[in-house]
Amino acid sequence: MRNILIIGAGRSASSLIKYLLNKAVQENLHLTIGDLSLALAQKKTNNHPNATAIALDIFDKNQRNTEIQKADIVISMLPAHLHIEVAKDCIVYKKHMVTASYISDAMLELDAAAKENNLIFMNEIGLDPGIDHMSAMKIIDEVHDQGGKMILFESFCGGLVAPESDNNLWNYKFTWAPRNVVLAGQGGAAKFIQEGTYKYIPYHKLFRRTEFMEVEGYGRFEGYANRDSLKYRSIYGLDDVLTLYRGTLRRVGFSKAWDMFVQLGMTDDSYIVDNTETMSYRSFVNLFLPYHPTDSVAIKLRHVLKIDQDDVMWDKLVELDLFNPNKIVGLKNVTPAQILEKILTDSWTLQPDDKDMIVMYHKFGFEINGVKKQIDSKMVCLGDDQTYTAMAKTVGLPVAMATLQILNGNIKTPGVQLPINKEVYLPILKELEEFGVVFHEKEMHYEGYNPNGVIG
């Protein structure tokens, strides 16, 4: 049998494991599912005869080496910073490796060794990064193959709550790591290019500069800029493109409301707050407001943020129970961002019957034979339940499919890579359609940002 070692059995692994187990008999596969929690690993095997659950401590070098030696290919679903030790072992024992994470500098340093050993280290093959790469490169390659020239590429992706579960004023719930949501956009100005002009948005302005877009059947969304939209410019072959903008999708109104937390300082993760074990939610809010002998915390907040009492922004804050004097933070040695995460988790955790939703939106502007055209490509994926979420499907399925394609010799190019080659993205995008991950493409006349040629 062909042995696949899966390291990490968390939420993102559910659809991945289910896919491979469904293929196990036909493809002669045996899955070893390793996690620090044996119970979690056992749950994911679903008592399948072709699966073995083990308690795996990634920091136990001997155990890690033993399991990697037994495998034909290794899937790492660990946190991104832990992939590298697994990758080094895969070089030593000559095993292919697949992850959904961004390629780190340390991982990239293994490229020569991977090529020398004819090993495929496939990274960034989840959702974003992953499906965004594949679906974008499909259109970009088609344009280039027709002799066309790309002039605009915009790409947005968001993990959201499905319409039937969208029942709060923020139109949002946590579908993935809450900490990443709270810290989104920090660490430097957002950088992109529009109509040939470089643009920068500092963090304190990020959530007030949004793009708007419609998705048929699902309404209107907004997107705020990712920190570095130009990271993939050369990789995508878009060095001469006039507009390149990548962003995160939310429902309209979210960003303006989130900006209240940014302006107050609640998303700051750079210092520890004192006495948080016994601090109430209301006292936490008061940390960021000026002293006043008579005004309440609520009134002071309205004054500072210039919010009228009948403004929906006020209702959004009240809905989070921010002014409750009886709810206690109950955390020690934490930052404002960590406290905000705790408060939001109270209100934004998916309930047992809730479903999530992934929305991806690409816009391509190009010129062929002197004619400018545009293609809008949109994808919406809905979760089935709390185990097989849209996020788990869109992160895990491409990982599983790439693993099988590598095992079957259909992906041949060695080295540390992301899924931008046709041998990778064409079969995977086609198979993803069977699981409801379908891109709907519409061609139209190109408008761009600057139809009149005025400098922006």
C-alpha positions as CSV (number, residue, x, y, z in Angstrom):
1,M,0.0,0.0,0.0
2,R,1.0,3.6,-0.5
3,N,1.4,5.3,2.8
4,I,0.3,8.9,3.4
5,L,1.4,10.6,6.7
6,I,-0.9,13.4,7.7
7,I,0.5,15.5,10.5
8,G,-2.2,17.5,12.2
9,A,-5.9,16.5,12.5
10,G,-7.4,19.9,13.3
11,R,-10.4,21.6,11.6
12,S,-8.7,22.1,8.3
13,A,-8.0,18.4,8.0
14,S,-11.6,17.0,8.0
15,S,-12.4,17.3,4.3
16,L,-8.8,16.4,3.3
17,I,-9.0,13.1,5.3
18,K,-12.5,12.3,4.1
19,Y,-11.4,12.7,0.5
20,L,-8.4,10.5,0.8
21,L,-10.3,7.8,2.8
22,N,-13.0,7.7,0.1
23,K,-10.2,7.1,-2.4
24,A,-8.2,4.7,-0.2
25,V,-9.4,1.3,-1.5
26,Q,-9.5,2.3,-5.2
27,E,-6.0,4.0,-5.0
28,N,-4.4,1.5,-2.6
29,L,-3.8,4.1,0.1
30,H,-3.1,3.8,3.8
31,L,-3.4,7.0,5.9
32,T,-1.5,7.5,9.1
33,I,-3.1,10.4,10.9
34,G,-0.9,11.9,13.6
35,D,-1.9,14.5,16.1
36,L,-0.9,15.5,19.6
37,S,-4.4,14.5,20.5
38,L,-4.9,10.8,19.9
39,A,-8.7,11.2,20.4
40,L,-8.8,13.8,17.6
41,A,-6.8,11.7,15.2
42,Q,-9.0,8.6,16.0
43,K,-12.2,10.7,15.4
44,K,-10.9,11.7,11.9
45,T,-10.2,8.1,10.9
46,N,-13.9,7.3,11.1
47,N,-13.0,3.7,11.8
48,H,-11.8,3.2,8.3
49,P,-9.7,0.0,7.8
50,N,-7.1,2.0,5.7
51,A,-6.4,4.5,8.4
52,T,-4.4,4.5,11.6
53,A,-4.5,7.1,14.2
54,I,-1.4,7.9,16.3
55,A,-0.5,10.4,19.0
56,L,2.3,12.3,17.4
57,D,4.5,14.9,19.1
58,I,6.2,16.9,16.4
59,F,8.9,17.9,18.8
60,D,9.8,14.2,19.4
61,K,12.5,13.9,16.7
62,N,12.8,10.2,16.9
63,Q,9.1,9.6,16.6
64,R,8.8,12.2,13.8
65,N,11.7,10.6,11.8
66,T,10.2,7.1,12.3
67,E,6.8,8.0,10.9
68,I,8.2,10.1,8.0
69,Q,10.5,7.1,7.0
70,K,7.4,4.9,6.7
71,A,5.6,7.3,4.4
72,D,5.6,7.7,0.7
73,I,4.4,11.3,1.0
74,V,3.9,13.7,3.9
75,I,1.1,16.2,4.4
76,S,1.8,18.8,7.0
77,M,-1.3,20.6,8.4
78,L,0.7,22.0,11.3
79,P,1.0,25.8,12.0
80,A,3.1,27.3,9.4
81,H,6.3,27.8,11.5
82,L,6.4,24.1,12.3
83,H,6.6,22.9,8.7
84,I,10.3,23.4,8.3
85,E,11.5,20.6,10.6
86,V,9.2,18.2,8.8
87,A,10.5,19.5,5.5
88,K,14.1,18.9,6.5
89,D,13.3,15.3,7.5
90,C,11.6,14.8,4.1
91,I,14.8,15.8,2.4
92,V,16.8,13.4,4.5
93,Y,14.4,10.5,3.9
94,K,13.5,11.5,0.3
95,K,9.8,12.0,0.7
96,H,7.5,14.4,-1.1
97,M,5.7,16.9,1.0
98,V,2.5,19.0,0.7
99,T,1.3,22.0,2.8
100,A,-1.3,24.7,2.5
101,S,0.9,27.4,4.0
102,Y,2.9,30.2,2.5
103,I,6.4,29.4,1.4
104,S,8.7,30.7,4.1
105,D,12.3,31.8,3.5
106,A,13.5,28.7,5.3
107,M,11.4,26.5,3.1
108,L,12.6,28.2,0.0
109,E,16.2,27.4,1.0
110,L,15.4,23.7,0.6
111,D,14.5,24.2,-3.1
112,A,17.9,23.1,-4.4
113,A,18.0,20.0,-2.2
114,A,14.5,19.0,-3.2
115,K,15.3,19.3,-6.9
116,E,18.5,17.3,-6.4
117,N,16.5,14.5,-4.8
118,N,13.7,14.8,-7.4
119,L,11.2,15.7,-4.6
120,I,8.1,17.8,-4.9
121,F,7.5,20.2,-2.0
122,M,4.0,21.6,-2.9
123,N,3.1,24.7,-0.8
124,E,0.3,27.3,-0.9
125,I,-2.2,24.7,-2.1
126,G,-5.1,25.5,0.2
127,L,-7.7,28.3,-0.3
128,D,-5.9,31.6,-0.1
129,P,-3.1,30.9,-0.8
130,G,-4.0,28.0,-3.2
131,I,-7.3,28.1,-5.0
132,D,-6.7,31.8,-5.7
133,H,-3.4,31.0,-7.4
134,M,-4.8,28.2,-9.5
135,S,-8.0,30.0,-10.6
136,A,-6.0,33.2,-11.4
137,M,-3.3,31.5,-13.3
138,K,-5.8,29.6,-15.4
139,I,-7.2,32.9,-16.9
140,I,-3.8,34.6,-17.0
141,D,-2.3,31.7,-18.9
142,E,-5.3,31.6,-21.3
143,V,-4.8,35.3,-22.0
144,H,-1.1,34.9,-22.6
145,D,-1.6,31.8,-24.8
146,Q,-3.8,33.9,-27.0
147,G,-1.1,36.5,-27.4
148,G,-2.9,38.9,-25.1
149,K,-1.5,41.4,-22.6
150,M,-2.7,41.6,-19.0
151,I,-3.4,45.2,-17.8
152,L,-5.4,44.6,-14.6
153,F,-5.7,41.9,-12.0
154,E,-7.7,42.2,-8.8
155,S,-8.3,39.3,-6.4
156,F,-10.5,39.2,-3.3
157,C,-11.3,36.3,-0.9
158,G,-13.3,36.1,2.3
159,G,-14.3,33.5,4.9
160,L,-17.8,34.6,5.9
161,V,-21.0,33.2,7.4
162,A,-23.5,31.6,5.1
163,P,-26.7,33.7,4.4
164,E,-29.0,31.4,6.5
165,S,-26.6,31.8,9.5
166,D,-26.0,35.6,9.1
167,N,-27.9,36.9,12.1
168,N,-25.9,39.6,13.7
169,L,-25.4,43.3,12.8
170,W,-21.8,42.8,11.8
171,N,-22.8,40.1,9.2
172,Y,-19.8,38.2,10.3
173,K,-18.7,35.3,12.5
174,F,-15.3,33.6,13.0
175,T,-14.9,30.9,10.4
176,W,-11.2,30.5,11.0
177,A,-8.5,31.7,13.4
178,P,-9.9,34.7,15.4
179,R,-6.5,36.1,16.1
180,N,-5.7,36.5,12.4
181,V,-8.9,38.5,12.0
182,V,-8.1,40.8,14.9
183,L,-4.5,41.4,13.7
184,A,-5.4,41.7,10.0
185,G,-3.6,44.5,8.1
186,Q,-0.9,45.1,10.8
187,G,2.8,45.0,10.2
188,G,3.2,47.7,7.5
189,A,1.3,49.7,4.9
190,A,-0.9,48.0,2.3
191,K,0.9,48.3,-1.0
192,F,-0.6,47.9,-4.5
193,I,-0.6,49.5,-7.9
194,Q,-3.5,51.2,-9.8
195,E,-3.3,52.4,-13.3
196,G,0.5,52.3,-13.2
197,T,0.7,54.3,-9.9
198,Y,1.9,52.8,-6.7
199,K,-0.5,53.2,-3.8
200,Y,0.0,52.8,0.0
201,I,-2.5,52.6,2.8
202,P,-1.2,52.9,6.4
203,Y,-2.9,50.6,8.9
204,H,-4.9,53.4,10.6
205,K,-6.5,54.2,7.2
206,L,-6.9,50.6,5.9
207,F,-10.5,50.0,6.8
208,R,-11.8,53.2,5.4
209,R,-10.5,52.6,1.8
210,T,-12.6,49.8,0.4
211,E,-13.7,48.4,-3.0
212,F,-17.2,47.2,-3.6
213,M,-18.4,44.3,-5.7
214,E,-21.6,42.3,-6.4
215,V,-21.9,38.5,-6.5
216,E,-25.0,37.3,-8.2
217,G,-27.4,35.6,-5.7
218,Y,-25.4,36.8,-2.7
219,G,-25.5,40.5,-2.8
220,R,-22.9,43.2,-2.2
221,F,-19.5,42.9,-0.6
222,E,-16.6,45.1,0.2
223,G,-12.9,44.4,0.1
224,Y,-10.0,46.0,1.9
225,A,-6.4,45.8,0.7
226,N,-4.0,43.0,1.7
227,R,-0.7,44.1,3.1
228,D,1.4,43.4,-0.1
229,S,-0.6,43.0,-3.3
230,L,2.7,42.9,-5.3
231,K,4.1,39.8,-3.7
232,Y,3.1,37.6,-6.6
233,R,3.5,40.1,-9.5
234,S,6.6,38.4,-11.0
235,I,5.4,34.9,-10.1
236,Y,2.1,35.4,-12.0
237,G,4.0,37.0,-14.9
238,L,2.4,40.4,-14.3
239,D,5.5,42.6,-14.1
240,D,4.0,45.1,-16.7
241,V,0.4,45.1,-15.4
242,L,-1.0,48.5,-14.7
243,T,-3.3,47.5,-11.8
244,L,-2.6,44.8,-9.3
245,Y,-4.7,44.7,-6.1
246,R,-5.4,41.8,-3.7
247,G,-7.8,42.1,-0.8
248,T,-10.0,40.5,1.8
249,L,-13.8,40.3,1.4
250,R,-16.4,41.3,4.0
251,R,-20.0,42.3,3.9
252,V,-20.6,46.0,3.3
253,G,-20.3,48.0,6.5
254,F,-18.0,45.6,8.4
255,S,-14.8,47.6,7.6
256,K,-16.3,50.9,8.8
257,A,-17.4,49.4,12.0
258,W,-14.1,47.5,12.5
259,D,-12.2,50.8,12.1
260,M,-13.7,51.9,15.5
261,F,-11.6,49.3,17.2
262,V,-8.5,50.4,15.2
263,Q,-9.0,54.1,16.1
264,L,-9.5,53.3,19.8
265,G,-6.4,51.1,19.9
266,M,-8.1,47.9,20.8
267,T,-6.3,45.9,18.0
268,D,-2.9,46.7,19.4
269,D,-0.8,43.6,20.1
270,S,2.4,45.4,21.2
271,Y,2.0,45.7,25.0
272,I,0.5,43.9,28.0
273,V,-2.5,45.4,29.9
274,D,-2.4,45.3,33.7
275,N,-5.0,43.7,36.0
276,T,-6.9,41.9,33.2
277,E,-7.8,38.9,35.3
278,T,-10.5,40.8,37.1
279,M,-11.2,43.5,34.5
280,S,-14.7,43.9,33.2
281,Y,-15.5,44.4,29.5
282,R,-16.7,47.9,30.3
283,S,-13.5,48.7,32.1
284,F,-11.5,47.4,29.1
285,V,-13.4,49.9,26.9
286,N,-12.7,52.7,29.4
287,L,-8.9,52.1,29.1
288,F,-9.0,53.9,25.8
289,L,-11.2,56.8,26.8
290,P,-10.4,60.1,28.5
291,Y,-11.4,60.6,32.2
292,H,-14.6,62.4,32.9
293,P,-16.1,62.9,36.4
294,T,-19.8,62.3,35.3
295,D,-20.0,60.9,31.8
296,S,-20.5,57.1,31.5
297,V,-18.2,54.9,29.4
298,A,-20.9,54.6,26.8
299,I,-21.4,58.4,26.5
300,K,-17.6,59.0,26.4
301,L,-17.2,56.4,23.6
302,R,-19.9,58.0,21.5
303,H,-18.2,61.4,21.9
304,V,-14.7,60.1,21.0
305,L,-16.0,58.2,17.9
306,K,-18.6,60.8,17.0
307,I,-21.4,58.3,16.9
308,D,-25.1,59.4,17.2
309,Q,-27.3,57.3,19.4
310,D,-29.4,56.2,16.4
311,D,-26.4,55.2,14.3
312,V,-26.1,51.5,13.4
313,M,-22.5,51.7,14.5
314,W,-23.7,52.2,18.0
315,D,-26.0,49.2,17.8
316,K,-23.1,47.1,16.5
317,L,-21.0,47.9,19.6
318,V,-23.9,47.3,22.0
319,E,-24.6,43.9,20.4
320,L,-21.1,42.8,21.4
321,D,-22.0,43.5,25.1
322,L,-18.9,45.8,25.3
323,F,-20.4,47.9,28.2
324,N,-21.2,45.0,30.5
325,P,-19.8,45.6,34.0
326,N,-20.3,42.0,35.0
327,K,-18.5,40.2,32.2
328,I,-14.9,39.6,33.1
329,V,-11.9,39.4,30.8
330,G,-10.4,36.7,33.0
331,L,-7.0,36.5,31.1
332,K,-3.6,37.2,32.5
333,N,-0.7,39.0,30.8
334,V,-2.6,39.8,27.6
335,T,-2.6,42.5,25.0
336,P,-5.5,44.7,23.9
337,A,-5.8,42.6,20.8
338,Q,-6.1,39.4,22.8
339,I,-8.8,40.9,25.0
340,L,-10.7,42.1,22.0
341,E,-10.5,38.6,20.5
342,K,-11.9,37.1,23.7
343,I,-14.9,39.6,23.6
344,L,-15.6,39.0,20.0
345,T,-15.4,35.2,20.4
346,D,-18.4,35.5,22.8
347,S,-20.5,36.9,20.0
348,W,-19.0,35.6,16.8
349,T,-18.4,31.9,17.4
350,L,-20.3,29.7,14.9
351,Q,-23.2,27.9,16.6
352,P,-23.7,24.2,16.1
353,D,-26.2,24.7,13.3
354,D,-24.4,27.6,11.6
355,K,-22.8,27.2,8.2
356,D,-19.9,29.2,6.7
357,M,-19.3,30.5,3.3
358,I,-16.2,31.2,1.1
359,V,-16.4,34.0,-1.5
360,M,-13.7,34.5,-4.1
361,Y,-13.7,37.2,-6.8
362,H,-11.2,37.8,-9.5
363,K,-11.2,40.6,-12.0
364,F,-9.0,40.4,-15.1
365,G,-8.4,43.2,-17.6
366,F,-6.5,42.4,-20.8
367,E,-5.9,43.5,-24.3
368,I,-6.0,41.2,-27.4
369,N,-5.5,42.4,-30.9
370,G,-6.0,46.0,-29.8
371,V,-9.3,45.3,-28.1
372,K,-9.5,45.7,-24.3
373,K,-11.7,43.1,-22.5
374,Q,-12.5,42.1,-18.9
375,I,-13.4,38.8,-17.3
376,D,-15.0,38.6,-13.8
377,S,-14.6,35.2,-12.2
378,K,-16.6,34.5,-9.0
379,M,-16.8,31.5,-6.7
380,V,-19.1,30.9,-3.7
381,C,-18.7,27.7,-1.6
382,L,-21.0,26.9,1.3
383,G,-20.2,24.6,4.2
384,D,-22.2,21.5,4.9
385,D,-21.9,21.6,8.7
386,Q,-19.5,22.4,11.6
387,T,-17.1,19.5,10.5
388,Y,-17.1,19.8,6.8
389,T,-17.1,23.6,6.6
390,A,-16.6,25.6,3.4
391,M,-13.2,26.6,4.9
392,A,-12.2,23.0,5.5
393,K,-13.3,22.0,2.0
394,T,-11.5,24.8,0.2
395,V,-8.3,24.4,2.3
396,G,-8.2,20.7,2.6
397,L,-9.5,19.3,-0.7
398,P,-6.8,20.9,-2.9
399,V,-4.1,19.6,-0.5
400,A,-5.6,16.1,-0.8
401,M,-5.9,16.3,-4.6
402,A,-2.4,17.5,-5.1
403,T,-1.1,14.7,-2.8
404,L,-2.8,12.1,-5.0
405,Q,-1.7,13.7,-8.2
406,I,1.9,13.6,-6.9
407,L,1.6,10.0,-5.8
408,N,0.2,9.0,-9.2
409,G,3.0,10.8,-11.1
410,N,0.8,13.4,-12.7
411,I,2.7,16.3,-11.0
412,K,6.3,15.8,-12.0
413,T,8.1,19.1,-11.6
414,P,10.4,18.9,-8.5
415,G,11.3,21.6,-6.0
416,V,9.7,23.9,-3.5
417,Q,6.8,25.4,-5.4
418,L,3.3,26.8,-5.4
419,P,0.5,25.6,-7.7
420,I,0.9,27.9,-10.7
421,N,1.8,25.3,-13.4
422,K,-0.9,23.8,-15.7
423,E,0.1,20.2,-14.6
424,V,-1.1,21.2,-11.1
425,Y,-4.0,23.6,-11.5
426,L,-5.9,22.2,-14.5
427,P,-6.8,18.7,-13.0
428,I,-7.3,20.1,-9.5
429,L,-9.7,23.0,-10.5
430,K,-11.6,20.5,-12.7
431,E,-12.0,18.0,-9.8
432,L,-12.9,20.8,-7.3
433,E,-16.0,21.5,-9.4
434,E,-17.4,18.1,-8.3
435,F,-17.3,19.4,-4.7
436,G,-19.1,22.6,-5.4
437,V,-16.0,24.8,-5.8
438,V,-17.0,26.3,-9.2
439,F,-15.8,29.6,-10.8
440,H,-18.4,31.4,-12.9
441,E,-16.6,33.5,-15.5
442,K,-18.2,36.4,-17.4
443,E,-16.5,38.4,-20.2
444,M,-17.4,42.1,-20.7
445,H,-16.1,45.4,-22.0
446,Y,-13.0,46.6,-20.1
447,E,-13.6,49.7,-18.0
448,G,-10.7,49.7,-15.5
449,Y,-10.2,52.6,-13.2
450,N,-9.2,55.2,-15.7
451,P,-11.1,55.0,-19.0
452,N,-10.3,58.6,-19.8
453,G,-6.5,58.3,-19.2
454,V,-6.4,60.8,-16.4
455,I,-3.4,60.4,-14.0
456,G,-4.7,59.1,-10.7
